[in-house]
Amino acid sequence: MNVKILCVGKIKEKFYTQAIDEYAKRLSKYCSLSIVEVPDEKTSENASDTEMAMVKDKEGQRLLKHINDRDFVIGLAILGQQLDSVAFSKYIENLGIQGNSSIVFVIGGSLGLSDDVYSRCDYQISFSKMTFPHQLMRVILLEQIYRAMRIMKNEPYHK
């Protein structure tokens, strides 16, 4: 299975990078993982709704360029479906059984995902009703993908 994490912005903090690298290394036993970063747009703190929509649209177009027609796209969204770790694992496993060999997880920038990206998503998941920094979401997502792979293989990790 090919797993791509498509995200807006670069990771600047070393501790996030170290965690991402560790989970990427662990996942290499289970899937082919790629992480693609697209540049974020600068936004002023007092940006209007129109300006914020333009920022999301620009970032969204950059994200969409990295999605193929055959990809199964899962967007991370506050209003998405909340799953526990076992249900998430079963969902990923079922995608593979159904013949989806390429799964793309999309993490938006600080303003979220554009309507065009949401329209392209085949599914939306939420890890919480709370808002997290998008840098931290990469770590959380990678850990949950790793946990899902271990659950699928009946390997000890999940309790």
Secondary structure, DSSP 8 states (H G I E B T S, - for coil): -EEEEEEES----HHHHHHHHHHHHHHTTTSEEEEEEE------TT--HHHHHHHHHHHHHHHHTT--TT-EEEEEEEEEEE--HHHHHHHHHHHHHTT--EEEEEE-BTTB--HHHHHH-SEEEES-SS---HHHHHHHHHHHHHHHHHHHTT-TT--
